[in-house]
Amino acid sequence: ASPFPREPPRGSPPSPGPPGTSSPGSAAAKASAVKINEKASREKILTLESMNPQVKAVEYAVRGPIVLKAGEIEKELRKGIKKPFTEVIKANIGDAHAMGQRPITFLRQVVALCTYPNLLDSPSFPEDAKKRARRILQGCGGNSLGSYSASQGINCIREDVASYIERRDGGVPADPDNIYLTTGASDGIATILKILVSGGGKSRTGVMIPIPQYPLYSAAISELDAIQVNYYLDEENCWALDVNELRRSLNEAKAYCNPKVLCIINPGNPTGQVQNRKCIEDVIHFAWEEKLFLLADEVYQDNVYSEGCQFHSFKKILYEMGPEYYNNVELASFHSTSKGYMGECGYRGGYMEVINLHPEIKGQLVKLLSVRLCPPVSGQAAMDIVVNPPIPGEESYSQFIKEKESVLNNLAKKAKLTEDMFNKVPGIHCNPLQGAMYAFPRIFIPSKAIEEAKAHKMAPDMFYCMKLLEETGICVVPGSGFGQREGSYHFRMTILPPVEKLKILLEKVKDFHIKFLEKYA
């Protein structure tokens, strides 16, 4: 006989259970099932009330409610639901490749060779790309991109970053030991802030950030339960940074926190201003005088368009101000593969250079970085090509420089086109886009629209941007997500779409804005 019980024939009544048990249909069995269901639906351990309040306080506007709404509309379009437009244009985030920009050939060749080394034998790849790939692979464990790297990053890539900084800054020395490869610039910024924040009550660390700002900063400050200290950029003066405003902000903040970090974004995001040399000198002197740790977000250093504007790194100016400054001011500066002419957001490659760090803190920083093991090694390889591109005389140089200049010249044209077209629209004012890859125009919102926004429990510019999305399919980010002076309204829009699509987008914004003003007049 089989040791396993046979199934009863189909249609036969269920067997009674052992003596003393209830049959499945009995009242006792039903009561038992109810109890099980009650247990199954017991209160969750993790709720909005029990979760980390610092995480709940985090907001990140560039991927906020407006982007979620854009995603819903895209799904509706795919289902065939009729809209006054045929596609959603996501002008909310600086994602160049998503907007149609072509990758830089040389960068992709080197990363491909590193990823699949068998291609090193292929005649389809140039020798200068193979040379770089071999060097990167020699720095990897087991000569494989799939191995962990040192937490600070692959040594030969850090050497290349240091050489790049020296070339960029006209010979100012850079030490590979001060270079940390990161998962995009965002990871480096969050890591440095994490190590800087301390104290409680009035001694809690205050972090000075520009308003408007990139929401990474406010999000990181919220998550760390630090104190956000706002200083306002001067919109009437092309979003310039004024040291008198820094001093006002600092002095007011001293009443409720311990301001010890000053964040600068140059070129600016979302505002696109490029700081001149005098401004940077003033900021460095202010940081030295007030004993502030400087964070210089320089991810748009290749994106400078306006005549008379030039990128100056904080490191270079600091060095040129003399030993009293360059031996004392603590500075972390950041760069990334995501912006510039590369637009390689998905690789999450980046670096930070940290100078004048206390030796014991250096050890603490490496320890903190080691917890997340290492940044993506493919991203490190991509970063290497940003800092070690083809040079004159190499096989790939002519194609590389042609592609690089094409991207940057296109962006310069689109920056001017955007500024000019916005400034022709009644009720919109746009400062010159000196650099970066965004416009941040000021928009007039009539009082009736402001009242309707309040009725919907929305910020007026969020209401405006939602209407723009629903009526035109254009997704931009309200200025309230970046911060702005009270009573002023803006939105941030990338200039990354191809020129013809950008013209259509700008015309649609113009038509929408005129109708919006008429509707709420």
C-alpha positions in Angstrom: 0.0 0.0 0.0 1.1 3.5 -0.8 2.4 5.5 2.3 0.6 8.6 0.9 -3.1 9.1 1.3 -5.1 9.0 -1.9 -7.2 12.1 -2.9 -10.9 11.4 -2.7 -12.7 11.1 -6.0 -14.0 14.4 -7.4 -17.4 15.3 -6.3 -17.3 13.2 -3.1 -18.1 15.0 0.2 -15.2 16.1 2.3 -13.9 13.6 4.9 -14.7 14.4 8.5 -11.6 15.5 10.4 -10.3 13.6 13.4 -12.6 13.4 16.4 -13.0 16.7 18.2 -12.3 18.8 15.1 -14.8 20.9 13.1 -15.7 20.3 9.5 -14.7 23.1 7.1 -18.2 24.4 6.8 -19.0 24.4 10.5 -19.6 27.6 12.6 -16.5 26.9 14.7 -14.3 26.6 11.5 -15.7 29.9 10.2 -15.0 31.6 13.5 -11.4 30.3 13.4 -11.0 31.7 9.9 -12.2 35.1 11.0 -9.5 35.1 13.8 -6.8 34.2 11.3 -8.0 37.0 9.0 -7.9 39.4 11.9 -4.3 38.4 12.6 -3.4 38.7 8.9 -4.6 42.3 8.8 -3.0 43.4 12.1 -1.4 46.8 12.2 1.8 47.2 10.2 5.1 47.7 12.0 6.2 50.4 9.5 3.7 53.2 9.1 3.8 56.9 8.3 3.6 57.5 12.0 6.4 55.0 13.0 8.8 55.6 10.1 12.0 57.7 10.3 10.6 61.3 10.5 13.8 62.7 8.7 13.0 60.5 5.7 9.4 61.7 5.7 10.6 65.3 5.6 12.7 64.7 2.5 11.4 66.3 -0.7 13.0 66.0 -4.2 11.1 68.2 -6.6 12.7 67.1 -9.9 11.1 63.7 -9.4 8.1 64.9 -7.3 4.3 64.9 -7.8 4.5 66.6 -11.2 6.7 63.8 -12.6 4.4 61.1 -11.2 1.5 62.9 -12.9 3.5 62.9 -16.2 4.0 59.1 -15.8 0.2 58.6 -15.4 -0.5 60.7 -18.5 2.0 58.6 -20.5 0.2 55.4 -19.5 -3.1 56.9 -20.6 -1.7 57.9 -23.9 -0.4 54.3 -24.4 -3.9 53.1 -23.7 -5.2 55.3 -26.5 -6.9 57.9 -24.2 -7.2 61.1 -26.2 -5.3 64.2 -25.0 -4.6 67.6 -26.6 -1.1 66.3 -27.3 0.5 63.0 -28.5 3.5 62.8 -26.2 4.8 64.0 -22.8 8.0 66.0 -23.1 9.9 65.6 -19.9 11.8 68.8 -19.5 12.0 68.3 -15.7 15.5 66.7 -15.4 18.9 67.1 -16.9 19.0 63.7 -18.6 20.8 64.5 -21.9 20.6 61.0 -23.5 16.9 60.6 -22.6 16.4 63.8 -24.6 18.2 62.4 -27.7 21.8 63.4 -27.2 24.2 60.9 -28.8 26.9 59.3 -26.6 30.5 60.4 -27.0 32.0 57.5 -29.1 35.4 57.3 -27.4 33.9 57.1 -23.9 31.5 54.3 -24.9 34.4 52.4 -26.8 36.6 52.4 -23.7 33.8 51.3 -21.3 32.7 48.5 -23.9 36.4 47.3 -24.0 36.5 47.2 -20.2 33.2 45.4 -20.0 34.0 42.8 -22.6 37.8 42.5 -22.9 37.6 40.0 -25.8 37.0 43.2 -27.9 40.6 44.2 -27.3 41.5 41.8 -30.1 39.0 43.5 -32.5 40.3 45.7 -35.3 37.1 47.8 -35.0 38.4 49.6 -31.9 41.1 52.3 -32.0 44.4 51.7 -30.2 44.1 54.8 -28.0 40.8 53.4 -26.6 42.4 50.0 -26.1 45.4 51.5 -24.3 43.1 53.2 -21.8 40.9 50.1 -21.3 44.0 48.0 -20.6 45.2 50.5 -18.0 41.9 50.5 -16.3 41.6 46.7 -16.3 45.1 46.4 -14.8 43.8 48.5 -11.9 40.9 46.1 -11.3 41.0 43.0 -9.2 41.3 40.0 -11.5 41.5 42.4 -14.5 37.7 42.5 -14.4 35.3 45.4 -14.2 33.1 43.0 -12.2 35.4 43.1 -9.1 35.1 45.5 -6.2 37.5 48.4 -6.2 39.1 50.1 -3.3 36.5 52.2 -1.4 38.2 55.4 -2.5 38.2 54.2 -6.1 40.6 52.6 -8.6 44.1 54.1 -8.0 45.0 54.8 -11.6 41.7 56.6 -12.2 42.3 58.8 -9.1 45.8 59.6 -10.6 44.1 60.6 -13.8 41.6 62.8 -12.0 44.5 64.5 -10.2 46.3 65.1 -13.5 43.1 66.5 -15.0 42.7 69.0 -12.1 46.3 70.1 -12.5 45.8 70.7 -16.3 42.4 72.5 -15.7 43.8 74.7 -13.0 47.0 75.7 -14.8 49.4 73.6 -12.8 47.9 73.9 -9.3 49.0 70.6 -7.7 46.5 67.9 -7.0 47.1 64.8 -4.8 45.5 61.5 -5.8 45.2 60.7 -2.1 42.7 63.7 -1.8 40.5 62.2 -4.7 37.5 60.0 -3.9 35.6 58.4 -6.7 31.8 58.6 -6.0 28.5 57.3 -7.3 27.7 60.5 -9.2 28.4 63.9 -7.5 25.3 63.4 -5.4 26.9 60.6 -3.4 29.9 62.6 -2.6 27.9 65.7 -1.5 25.7 63.5 0.8 28.7 61.7 2.2 30.6 65.0 3.1 27.4 66.5 4.6 26.9 63.3 6.7 30.4 63.6 8.2 30.0 67.3 8.9 26.6 67.3 10.7 26.7 67.1 14.5 25.5 68.7 17.7 22.0 69.4 19.1 19.8 72.4 19.8 21.5 75.7 19.0 24.7 73.8 18.4 23.2 71.7 15.6 25.1 72.1 12.3 23.7 74.7 9.9 24.3 74.3 6.2 24.2 77.4 4.1 22.6 76.8 0.6 21.7 79.1 -2.2 18.1 79.9 -2.9 17.1 78.8 -5.6 19.0 75.5 -4.9 19.2 72.0 -6.3 16.9 70.0 -4.1 19.6 67.4 -3.4 20.8 69.8 -0.8 17.5 70.4 1.1 16.8 66.6 0.9 20.2 65.6 2.3 19.9 68.3 5.1 16.4 67.0 6.0 17.5 63.4 6.0 20.5 64.3 8.3 18.2 66.4 10.6 20.6 69.4 10.0 19.5 73.0 9.8 19.0 74.5 6.4 20.3 78.1 6.2 19.1 80.0 3.1 21.0 82.7 1.3 19.3 84.3 -1.7 20.8 84.8 -5.1 20.1 88.2 -6.7 17.7 87.6 -9.5 17.8 91.3 -10.6 21.6 90.9 -11.1 21.5 87.7 -13.1 21.4 85.5 -10.0 24.7 86.8 -8.7 26.0 85.8 -5.3 26.4 88.8 -2.9 28.7 88.3 0.1 26.6 90.8 2.1 23.7 88.4 1.7 25.9 85.6 2.9 26.7 87.7 6.0 23.1 88.5 6.7 22.1 84.8 6.4 25.0 83.7 8.6 24.4 86.2 11.4 20.7 85.4 11.6 21.4 81.7 11.6 23.8 82.0 14.6 20.7 82.6 16.8 19.4 79.1 16.3 22.2 76.8 15.0 25.9 76.5 14.4 26.5 77.4 10.7 29.7 75.6 9.6 29.1 74.6 5.9 28.7 76.8 2.9 27.5 75.2 -0.4 28.1 76.9 -3.7 26.8 75.6 -7.1 28.8 77.0 -10.0 27.7 77.1 -12.7 24.3 77.4 -11.1 21.5 74.9 -11.0 18.6 75.9 -11.6 19.7 79.4 -12.2 22.5 79.0 -14.8 24.7 81.8 -13.6 28.5 81.6 -13.9 30.5 83.2 -11.0 33.2 85.6 -11.9 36.7 85.5 -10.3 36.0 88.4 -7.9 32.9 86.7 -6.6 34.7 83.5 -5.9 37.5 85.3 -4.1 35.0 87.1 -1.9 33.3 83.8 -1.1 36.6 82.1 -0.2 37.6 85.1 2.0 34.2 84.9 3.7 34.6 81.2 4.4 38.1 81.7 5.7 37.0 84.6 7.9 33.9 82.8 9.3 35.6 79.3 9.5 33.2 77.6 7.2 33.7 74.3 5.3 33.3 75.0 1.6 31.4 72.7 -0.7 31.8 73.6 -4.4 29.4 71.8 -6.7 31.1 72.2 -10.1 29.4 69.5 -12.2 28.5 72.0 -15.0 32.1 73.2 -15.4 32.1 72.4 -19.1 28.7 74.1 -19.6 29.6 77.8 -20.1 27.9 79.6 -23.0 27.8 83.4 -22.5 30.5 85.7 -23.9 32.7 87.1 -21.2 31.9 84.2 -18.8 34.5 81.7 -17.8 34.6 78.8 -15.4 37.0 79.2 -12.5 37.4 76.4 -10.0 37.3 77.2 -6.3 40.4 75.1 -5.9 42.4 77.2 -8.4 41.3 80.6 -7.0 41.9 79.3 -3.4 45.5 78.4 -4.4 46.1 81.8 -6.1 44.9 83.7 -3.1 48.0 82.6 -1.2 49.2 80.2 1.5 47.1 81.8 4.3 44.0 80.6 2.3 45.1 77.4 0.5 46.7 75.9 3.7 43.6 76.6 5.8 40.3 76.7 4.0 38.7 73.2 4.0 37.2 72.6 0.5 35.4 69.7 -1.1 34.7 70.1 -4.8 32.6 67.8 -7.0 32.4 66.7 -10.6 30.4 64.1 -12.5 29.9 62.1 -15.8 26.2 63.1 -15.8 26.5 66.7 -17.2 29.0 68.6 -19.3 29.1 67.3 -22.9 29.0 63.7 -21.8 25.5 63.5 -20.3 26.2 59.9 -19.0 23.8 60.0 -16.1 23.2 56.3 -15.9 26.8 55.3 -15.3 26.7 57.2 -11.9 30.3 58.2 -12.2 31.8 61.1 -10.2 34.6 62.3 -8.0 35.3 64.7 -5.2 38.5 66.3 -4.2 38.8 67.2 -0.5 41.6 69.4 0.6 42.9 70.5 4.1 41.0 67.7 5.8 42.2 66.8 9.3 44.2 63.6 9.0 42.0 61.8 11.6 38.9 62.9 9.7 40.4 61.5 6.5 40.4 58.1 8.1 36.8 58.5 9.2 35.8 59.5 5.7 37.4 56.4 4.2 35.7 54.3 6.8 32.3 55.8 5.9 32.9 55.2 2.2 34.0 51.6 2.9 30.5 50.8 4.3 29.1 51.0 0.8 32.1 49.1 -0.5 32.8 51.0 -3.7 31.2 53.2 -6.4 30.1 51.4 -9.6 33.3 50.3 -11.4 31.8 51.0 -14.8 31.0 54.5 -13.6 34.6 54.9 -12.5 35.8 53.8 -16.0 33.5 56.4 -17.6 34.8 59.1 -15.2 38.3 58.2 -16.3 37.5 59.1 -19.9 36.1 62.4 -18.9 39.4 63.3 -17.2 41.6 61.4 -19.6 40.1 62.0 -23.1 42.0 61.7 -26.4 44.8 64.3 -26.9 46.1 65.9 -30.1 48.0 63.4 -32.2 46.0 60.4 -31.0 43.9 58.4 -33.4 40.5 59.3 -31.8 41.2 63.0 -31.1 39.5 64.5 -34.2 36.3 62.6 -33.8 36.2 63.2 -30.0 36.7 67.0 -30.3 34.2 67.2 -33.1 31.5 65.4 -31.0 32.3 67.4 -27.8 32.2 70.8 -29.6 29.0 69.8 -31.4 27.2 69.1 -28.1 28.5 72.3 -26.4 27.8 74.5 -29.4 24.3 73.1 -29.7 23.6 73.8 -26.0 24.9 77.4 -26.4 22.5 77.9 -29.3 19.6 76.4 -27.3 20.4 78.6 -24.2 20.2 81.8 -26.3 17.1 80.6 -28.1 15.3 79.8 -24.8 16.2 83.1 -23.3 15.1 85.1 -26.3 11.8 83.3 -26.8 10.8 83.5 -23.1 11.5 87.2 -23.0 9.1 87.8 -25.9 6.2 86.4 -23.9 4.2 88.9 -21.8 4.4 87.9 -18.1 7.6 85.8 -18.4 11.1 87.1 -17.7 14.2 84.9 -18.2 17.8 85.9 -17.1 20.6 85.0 -19.5 21.5 81.3 -19.4 25.2 81.8 -18.8 25.8 78.1 -18.2 24.5 74.7 -17.0 21.5 73.3 -18.9 18.3 74.9 -17.5 16.2 78.0 -17.8 14.6 79.3 -14.6 12.2 82.0 -15.8 10.1 84.1 -13.5 6.4 83.9 -14.4 3.5 86.2 -13.5 0.6 84.4 -11.9 -2.7 86.4 -11.6 -4.4 86.6 -8.2 -7.4 84.6 -9.4 -5.1 81.7 -10.3 -3.4 82.0 -6.9 -6.8 81.8 -5.2 -7.7 78.7 -7.2 -4.3 77.1 -6.4 -5.0 77.7 -2.7 -8.4 76.1 -3.0 -6.6 73.0 -4.5 -4.0 73.2 -1.6 -1.2 73.7 -4.2 1.6 76.3 -4.4 0.7 78.7 -7.2 3.6 77.6 -9.4 2.8 73.9 -8.9 -0.8 74.7 -10.0 0.6 76.5 -13.1 3.0 73.6 -13.9 0.2 71.0 -13.5 -2.1 72.9 -15.9 0.8 73.2 -18.3 1.4 69.4 -18.2 -2.3 68.6 -18.5 -2.9 70.9 -21.4 0.3 70.6 -23.4 2.1 67.5 -22.2 5.2 69.5 -21.1 6.6 68.5 -17.8 8.6 71.2 -16.0 9.4 71.7 -12.2 7.8 74.5 -10.2 10.2 77.0 -8.7 8.8 76.3 -5.2 10.7 73.0 -5.4 14.0 74.9 -5.6 13.1 77.8 -3.3 12.4 81.4 -4.3 11.7 84.7 -2.7 8.2 85.0 -1.3 5.7 86.3 -3.9 7.8 85.3 -6.9 7.1 82.3 -9.1 9.3 80.4 -11.5 9.7 77.0 -13.1 12.8 75.1 -14.2 13.0 73.7 -17.7 15.9 71.8 -19.3 17.3 73.1 -22.6 18.3 69.6 -23.7 15.6 68.7 -26.3 16.8 68.8 -29.9 16.5 72.4 -31.4 13.4 71.7 -33.5 11.6 70.0 -30.5 12.7 72.8 -28.2 11.2 75.4 -30.5 7.9 73.6 -30.5 8.1 73.3 -26.7 8.8 77.0 -26.3 5.9 77.9 -28.6 3.6 75.7 -26.6 4.6 77.3 -23.3 4.1 80.7 -24.9 0.6 79.9 -26.1 -0.3 78.2 -22.8 0.9 81.2 -20.8 -1.0 83.8 -22.8 -4.2 81.7 -22.5 -3.5 81.2 -18.7 -3.3 85.0 -18.2 -6.5 85.5 -20.2 -8.4 82.8 -18.3 -7.4 84.2 -14.8 -7.3 87.9 -15.7 
